[in-house]
Amino acid sequence: MTHTVSCHCGAVVLRVALADGLKTASRCDCSFCRRRGAAAVTVPLNGLEVLSGAENLTLYQWGTKTAKHYFCKTCGIYTHHQRRSNPNEYGVNLGAIDGVNPRDLGQIDWVDGVNHPSDA
């Protein structure tokens, strides 16, 4: 099943094929994700297509520079990131999926990004 993802201003629009629907929703407690506060769902690398606004995406990286975090440079909304834990996957902002309200999913599990194996 595919879903449309968009930033707040609508400049960036993605189509995503979720790996296992909304069941993969999680939150990370690493220093960056804690501040960002967005839950994400899993999408395989070949399951994400930028429909419009590629030129409006900006990239943020730090530390190992393995993870690639993408944001709309107009409204600042995080849309997706290539994961450090599995570079063959994207995490997609659950709150940016059209028609989805993360609150409706109830409790969303946390992953331990503070103690990431790459940091050992």
MDAnalysis code that builds the backbone (N, CA, C; Angstrom):
import MDAnalysis as mda
import numpy as np

u = mda.Universe.empty(360, n_residues=120, atom_resindex=np.repeat(np.arange(120), 3), trajectory=True)
u.add_TopologyAttr("name", ["N", "CA", "C"] * 120)
u.add_TopologyAttr("resid", np.arange(1, 121))
u.add_TopologyAttr("resname", ["MET", "THR", "HIS", "THR", "VAL", "SER", "CYS", "HIS", "CYS", "GLY", "ALA", "VAL", "VAL", "LEU", "ARG", "VAL", "ALA", "LEU", "ALA", "ASP", "GLY", "LEU", "LYS", "THR", "ALA", "SER", "ARG", "CYS", "ASP", "CYS", "SER", "PHE", "CYS", "ARG", "ARG", "ARG", "GLY", "ALA", "ALA", "ALA", "VAL", "THR", "VAL", "PRO", "LEU", "ASN", "GLY", "LEU", "GLU", "VAL", "LEU", "SER", "GLY", "ALA", "GLU", "ASN", "LEU", "THR", "LEU", "TYR", "GLN", "TRP", "GLY", "THR", "LYS", "THR", "ALA", "LYS", "HIS", "TYR", "PHE", "CYS", "LYS", "THR", "CYS", "GLY", "ILE", "TYR", "THR", "HIS", "HIS", "GLN", "ARG", "ARG", "SER", "ASN", "PRO", "ASN", "GLU", "TYR", "GLY", "VAL", "ASN", "LEU", "GLY", "ALA", "ILE", "ASP", "GLY", "VAL", "ASN", "PRO", "ARG", "ASP", "LEU", "GLY", "GLN", "ILE", "ASP", "TRP", "VAL", "ASP", "GLY", "VAL", "ASN", "HIS", "PRO", "SER", "ASP", "ALA"])
u.atoms.positions = np.array([
    [0.848, -1.185, 0.000],
    [0.000, 0.000, 0.000],
    [0.889, 1.242, 0.000],
    [0.571, 2.198, -0.855],
    [1.352, 3.429, -0.907],
    [0.622, 4.553, -0.189],
    [1.425, 5.505, 0.289],
    [0.915, 6.671, 0.992],
    [1.606, 7.907, 0.442],
    [0.947, 9.041, 0.587],
    [1.536, 10.319, 0.225],
    [2.044, 10.988, 1.492],
    [3.238, 11.543, 1.398],
    [3.871, 12.262, 2.494],
    [4.100, 13.683, 1.998],
    [3.812, 14.673, 2.834],
    [4.065, 16.047, 2.420],
    [4.543, 16.874, 3.605],
    [5.319, 17.892, 3.282],
    [5.748, 18.835, 4.316],
    [4.570, 19.765, 4.617],
    [4.736, 20.683, 5.536],
    [3.638, 21.562, 5.941],
    [3.222, 22.524, 4.851],
    [4.192, 23.092, 4.120],
    [3.856, 24.086, 3.088],
    [3.474, 23.454, 1.755],
    [3.686, 22.127, 1.607],
    [3.316, 21.426, 0.394],
    [4.353, 21.460, -0.708],
    [5.506, 22.054, -0.441],
    [6.556, 22.134, -1.468],
    [7.165, 20.770, -1.756],
    [7.213, 19.892, -0.747],
    [7.796, 18.556, -0.904],
    [6.686, 17.521, -0.782],
    [6.607, 16.642, -1.781],
    [5.616, 15.561, -1.763],
    [6.331, 14.266, -2.137],
    [6.122, 13.236, -1.317],
    [6.714, 11.923, -1.547],
    [5.608, 10.892, -1.693],
    [5.940, 9.792, -2.369],
    [5.079, 8.604, -2.350],
    [5.910, 7.513, -1.693],
    [5.333, 6.829, -0.710],
    [6.068, 5.792, 0.004],
    [5.276, 4.497, 0.055],
    [5.999, 3.402, 0.005],
    [5.433, 2.069, 0.205],
    [5.978, 1.572, 1.538],
    [5.148, 1.549, 2.552],
    [5.590, 1.182, 3.896],
    [5.946, -0.294, 3.954],
    [7.015, -0.605, 4.688],
    [7.507, -1.981, 4.803],
    [6.472, -2.896, 5.447],
    [5.817, -2.411, 6.483],
    [4.825, -3.220, 7.190],
    [3.720, -2.321, 7.726],
    [3.240, -1.458, 6.878],
    [2.195, -0.534, 7.294],
    [2.651, 0.369, 8.422],
    [1.725, 0.757, 9.247],
    [2.041, 1.641, 10.367],
    [2.570, 0.877, 11.581],
    [2.652, -0.456, 11.474],
    [3.131, -1.287, 12.585],
    [4.582, -0.993, 12.945],
    [5.350, -0.412, 12.026],
    [6.763, -0.146, 12.280],
    [6.998, 1.187, 12.984],
    [5.939, 1.889, 13.331],
    [6.094, 3.202, 13.969],
    [6.940, 3.085, 15.235],
    [7.905, 3.991, 15.348],
    [8.750, 4.032, 16.542],
    [9.293, 5.437, 16.731],
    [9.790, 5.658, 17.924],
    [10.471, 6.910, 18.276],
    [11.879, 6.546, 18.716],
    [12.815, 7.432, 18.481],
    [14.213, 7.211, 18.851],
    [14.607, 8.249, 19.897],
    [15.462, 7.836, 20.829],
    [15.875, 8.765, 21.881],
    [17.300, 9.297, 21.692],
    [17.851, 9.203, 20.470],
    [19.175, 9.799, 20.243],
    [19.066, 11.313, 20.407],
    [20.198, 11.987, 20.478],
    [20.195, 13.432, 20.740],
    [19.413, 14.207, 19.687],
    [19.444, 13.768, 18.455],
    [18.746, 14.477, 17.390],
    [17.248, 14.175, 17.403],
    [16.892, 12.904, 17.428],
    [15.475, 12.522, 17.383],
    [14.701, 13.019, 18.591],
    [15.338, 13.046, 19.759],
    [14.670, 13.584, 20.949],
    [14.233, 15.013, 20.694],
    [15.102, 15.789, 20.074],
    [14.788, 17.190, 19.807],
    [13.759, 17.338, 18.686],
    [13.848, 16.473, 17.698],
    [12.927, 16.534, 16.564],
    [11.531, 16.092, 16.983],
    [11.449, 15.031, 17.779],
    [10.184, 14.597, 18.356],
    [9.230, 13.849, 17.440],
    [9.655, 13.514, 16.238],
    [8.746, 12.858, 15.296],
    [8.902, 11.348, 15.333],
    [7.782, 10.644, 15.372],
    [7.802, 9.189, 15.201],
    [8.001, 8.900, 13.722],
    [8.609, 7.746, 13.423],
    [8.883, 7.385, 12.034],
    [8.404, 5.971, 11.753],
    [8.117, 5.711, 10.480],
    [7.776, 4.380, 10.000],
    [8.815, 3.960, 8.967],
    [8.927, 2.655, 8.761],
    [9.967, 2.098, 7.901],
    [9.520, 2.000, 6.444],
    [10.438, 2.415, 5.570],
    [10.240, 2.315, 4.127],
    [11.551, 1.813, 3.526],
    [11.521, 0.760, 2.700],
    [12.755, 0.327, 2.042],
    [13.241, 1.411, 1.077],
    [14.547, 1.424, 0.786],
    [15.100, 2.460, -0.093],
    [14.350, 2.562, -1.417],
    [13.949, 1.424, -1.969],
    [13.246, 1.469, -3.255],
    [11.760, 1.767, -3.091],
    [11.313, 2.043, -1.865],
    [9.907, 2.311, -1.600],
    [9.585, 3.777, -1.412],
    [10.529, 4.666, -1.748],
    [10.300, 6.100, -1.590],
    [10.570, 6.793, -2.914],
    [9.622, 7.625, -3.324],
    [9.769, 8.401, -4.558],
    [9.426, 9.857, -4.252],
    [10.303, 10.765, -4.657],
    [10.018, 12.190, -4.517],
    [9.168, 12.593, -5.718],
    [7.915, 12.948, -5.451],
    [7.000, 13.333, -6.530],
    [7.200, 14.783, -6.938],
    [7.467, 15.640, -5.956],
    [7.732, 17.048, -6.249],
    [8.528, 17.652, -5.109],
    [9.316, 18.663, -5.459],
    [10.042, 19.419, -4.450],
    [11.429, 18.912, -4.097],
    [12.019, 18.057, -4.931],
    [13.369, 17.557, -4.629],
    [14.328, 18.716, -4.396],
    [14.169, 19.784, -5.156],
    [15.040, 20.952, -5.012],
    [14.791, 21.699, -3.708],
    [13.681, 21.404, -3.040],
    [13.344, 22.072, -1.787],
    [13.794, 21.266, -0.564],
    [14.304, 20.058, -0.788],
    [14.811, 19.253, 0.322],
    [16.225, 19.685, 0.681],
    [16.485, 19.764, 1.957],
    [17.832, 20.041, 2.438],
    [18.264, 18.886, 3.320],
    [19.557, 18.648, 3.371],
    [20.129, 17.491, 4.061],
    [20.863, 17.927, 5.317],
    [20.664, 17.171, 6.399],
    [21.416, 17.384, 7.639],
    [22.076, 16.076, 8.045],
    [23.379, 16.149, 8.327],
    [24.135, 14.993, 8.813],
    [25.069, 15.451, 9.929],
    [25.426, 14.525, 10.787],
    [26.405, 14.799, 11.832],
    [27.037, 13.493, 12.261],
    [27.997, 13.561, 13.153],
    [28.631, 12.355, 13.706],
    [29.224, 11.478, 12.627],
    [28.731, 10.256, 12.527],
    [29.270, 9.294, 11.557],
    [28.881, 9.638, 10.119],
    [27.951, 10.540, 9.946],
    [27.434, 10.955, 8.630],
    [26.810, 9.796, 7.845],
    [26.425, 8.739, 8.552],
    [25.745, 7.618, 7.910],
    [24.278, 7.956, 7.677],
    [23.623, 8.476, 8.700],
    [22.218, 8.870, 8.574],
    [22.130, 10.165, 7.768],
    [21.111, 10.239, 6.930],
    [20.868, 11.422, 6.105],
    [19.450, 11.891, 6.382],
    [19.331, 13.042, 7.027],
    [18.037, 13.576, 7.436],
    [17.610, 14.676, 6.472],
    [16.406, 14.531, 5.911],
    [15.911, 15.470, 4.907],
    [14.761, 16.309, 5.454],
    [14.808, 17.597, 5.124],
    [13.844, 18.591, 5.592],
    [13.430, 19.481, 4.442],
    [12.235, 20.039, 4.515],
    [11.824, 21.074, 3.575],
    [12.526, 22.365, 3.966],
    [13.231, 22.979, 3.045],
    [13.960, 24.198, 3.380],
    [13.051, 25.415, 3.499],
    [11.777, 25.287, 3.128],
    [10.849, 26.400, 3.282],
    [10.179, 26.374, 4.655],
    [9.532, 25.251, 4.991],
    [8.781, 25.198, 6.255],
    [9.530, 24.476, 7.375],
    [10.623, 23.782, 7.054],
    [11.442, 23.135, 8.073],
    [10.976, 21.760, 8.509],
    [9.935, 21.230, 7.908],
    [9.409, 19.935, 8.336],
    [10.318, 18.808, 7.866],
    [10.653, 17.923, 8.816],
    [11.399, 16.702, 8.523],
    [10.459, 15.752, 7.781],
    [10.899, 15.276, 6.615],
    [10.078, 14.343, 5.851],
    [10.562, 12.910, 5.990],
    [11.895, 12.705, 5.926],
    [12.419, 11.337, 5.967],
    [13.919, 11.352, 6.234],
    [14.440, 10.176, 6.557],
    [15.888, 10.033, 6.721],
    [16.325, 8.629, 6.336],
    [17.520, 8.548, 5.789],
    [18.140, 7.246, 5.547],
    [18.767, 6.841, 6.866],
    [18.437, 5.662, 7.329],
    [18.796, 5.257, 8.686],
    [20.263, 4.858, 8.847],
    [20.792, 5.169, 10.004],
    [22.123, 4.708, 10.379],
    [22.051, 3.251, 10.816],
    [20.975, 2.884, 11.491],
    [20.827, 1.514, 11.986],
    [20.669, 0.525, 10.841],
    [20.098, 0.970, 9.733],
    [19.973, 0.138, 8.539],
    [19.937, 1.069, 7.330],
    [21.091, 1.329, 6.695],
    [21.136, 2.259, 5.563],
    [20.324, 1.806, 4.345],
    [19.746, 0.606, 4.391],
    [18.874, 0.140, 3.315],
    [17.419, 0.533, 3.549],
    [17.183, 1.330, 4.586],
    [15.831, 1.761, 4.932],
    [15.780, 3.273, 5.114],
    [14.593, 3.790, 4.895],
    [14.276, 5.161, 5.297],
    [13.361, 5.093, 6.509],
    [13.486, 6.079, 7.352],
    [12.473, 6.372, 8.348],
    [11.684, 7.546, 7.791],
    [10.373, 7.455, 7.784],
    [9.526, 8.510, 7.236],
    [8.694, 9.096, 8.367],
    [8.615, 10.410, 8.411],
    [7.877, 11.122, 9.443],
    [6.413, 10.684, 9.440],
    [6.020, 9.992, 10.480],
    [4.656, 9.488, 10.608],
    [3.637, 10.616, 10.529],
    [3.957, 11.754, 11.126],
    [3.041, 12.889, 11.140],
    [2.915, 13.592, 9.808],
    [3.793, 13.289, 8.852],
    [3.731, 13.917, 7.532],
    [3.002, 13.046, 6.513],
    [2.559, 11.863, 6.932],
    [1.792, 10.998, 6.036],
    [0.361, 11.530, 5.973],
    [-0.071, 11.857, 4.777],
    [-1.414, 12.421, 4.604],
    [-2.470, 11.480, 5.168],
    [-3.367, 12.040, 5.985],
    [-4.481, 11.278, 6.540],
    [-4.148, 10.489, 7.788],
    [-2.904, 10.585, 8.292],
    [-2.507, 9.839, 9.489],
    [-2.265, 10.813, 10.637],
    [-2.858, 10.537, 11.780],
    [-2.594, 11.286, 13.000],
    [-1.911, 10.322, 13.966],
    [-0.634, 10.569, 14.310],
    [0.085, 9.645, 15.196],
    [-0.650, 9.371, 16.508],
    [-1.423, 10.303, 16.976],
    [-2.175, 10.121, 18.224],
    [-3.131, 8.947, 18.131],
    [-3.647, 8.692, 16.932],
    [-4.599, 7.597, 16.739],
    [-3.965, 6.227, 16.917],
    [-2.632, 6.151, 16.884],
    [-1.944, 4.867, 17.019],
    [-1.713, 4.467, 18.469],
    [-1.996, 5.371, 19.392],
    [-1.762, 5.064, 20.805],
    [-0.284, 5.119, 21.138],
    [0.127, 4.273, 22.065],
    [1.519, 4.235, 22.508],
    [2.434, 3.795, 21.362],
    [3.492, 4.556, 21.110],
    [4.470, 4.230, 20.072],
    [5.777, 3.862, 20.766],
    [6.321, 2.702, 20.421],
    [7.543, 2.202, 21.046],
    [8.739, 3.108, 20.787],
    [9.684, 3.063, 21.732],
    [10.938, 3.804, 21.634],
    [12.071, 2.848, 21.284],
    [13.021, 3.308, 20.475],
    [14.250, 2.567, 20.212],
    [15.394, 3.303, 20.886],
    [16.412, 2.544, 21.265],
    [17.542, 3.092, 22.011],
    [18.604, 3.644, 21.060],
    [18.440, 4.900, 20.693],
    [19.423, 5.558, 19.837],
    [20.597, 6.122, 20.620],
    [20.434, 6.279, 21.925],
    [21.524, 6.784, 22.764],
    [22.675, 5.793, 22.787],
    [22.358, 4.507, 22.846],
    [23.379, 3.459, 22.918],
    [23.519, 2.722, 21.580],
    [23.620, 3.472, 20.510],
    [23.731, 2.897, 19.182],
    [25.044, 2.126, 19.035],
    [25.021, 0.920, 18.445],
    [26.242, 0.119, 18.308],
    [27.384, 0.831, 17.569],
    [27.055, 1.742, 16.652],
    [28.099, 2.475, 15.932],
    [28.878, 3.427, 16.820],
    [28.330, 3.742, 17.981],
    [28.988, 4.683, 18.892],
    [29.885, 4.000, 19.905],
    [29.884, 2.666, 19.923],
    [30.672, 1.934, 20.930],
    [32.153, 2.008, 20.623],
])
